[in-house]
Amino acid sequence: MAENPSNFVRDWISANVQTDPDQGGDIEARVAEIAEHLTAASREAEIPQDDPELAPDLLRDLIHAAIQPPTHPNHGRSE
């Protein structure tokens, strides 16, 4: 049986995406390139490609967040 898609996506991003918005210039081009690699890796891992965890918009958002975390100074702080 194939790996859980949610776990696969989370683990793959953690292992393959660096938090560095300045690396490689255009962040959107970098996000698109990483999404292609992740999709190819998910095919190799036999993850069903119609799984909602592999929706292009969700992958783009997850990858973008991994590259460029929120910059708001109060992010994550409880009041």
C-alpha positions in Angstrom: 0.0 0.0 0.0 1.2 3.5 -0.8 2.3 5.9 1.9 -0.3 8.3 3.4 -0.4 11.3 1.0 -0.4 13.9 3.7 2.6 12.4 5.4 4.4 12.1 2.1 3.9 15.7 1.2 4.9 17.0 4.6 8.0 14.8 4.9 9.1 15.5 1.3 8.8 19.3 1.8 10.7 19.1 5.1 13.5 17.1 3.5 13.7 19.0 0.2 12.8 22.6 0.7 14.9 25.2 2.4 13.6 28.3 4.1 15.4 30.9 2.1 13.3 33.3 0.0 16.3 34.9 -1.5 17.8 31.7 -3.0 17.3 31.4 -6.7 15.6 34.8 -7.3 12.0 34.5 -8.5 10.1 32.7 -5.7 7.1 31.8 -7.8 9.4 30.1 -10.4 11.1 28.2 -7.6 7.8 27.1 -6.1 6.7 25.8 -9.5 9.9 23.9 -10.0 9.7 22.3 -6.5 6.1 21.4 -7.1 7.1 19.5 -10.3 9.8 17.6 -8.3 7.3 16.8 -5.5 4.7 15.6 -8.0 7.3 13.4 -9.7 8.4 12.0 -6.4 4.8 11.3 -5.4 4.3 9.3 -8.6 7.4 7.2 -7.9 6.1 6.6 -4.3 2.8 5.4 -5.9 0.7 8.1 -4.2 -2.7 8.4 -6.0 -2.4 11.6 -8.1 -6.0 12.4 -7.6 -5.6 12.8 -3.8 -6.6 16.2 -2.5 -3.2 16.5 -0.8 -1.6 16.8 -4.2 -3.9 19.6 -5.5 -1.7 22.1 -7.3 -3.0 25.1 -5.3 -2.4 23.3 -2.0 1.1 22.2 -3.0 1.9 25.8 -4.1 0.8 27.2 -0.8 2.6 24.6 1.3 5.9 25.0 -0.7 5.6 28.8 -0.6 5.1 28.7 3.1 8.2 26.5 3.5 10.3 28.8 1.5 9.1 32.1 2.9 7.6 31.8 6.4 5.4 34.6 7.7 7.2 37.8 8.5 4.7 39.4 10.8 6.6 40.1 14.1 3.7 38.7 16.2 3.2 35.5 14.2 3.0 32.6 16.6 2.9 34.6 19.7 0.0 34.4 22.1 -1.3 37.6 23.6 
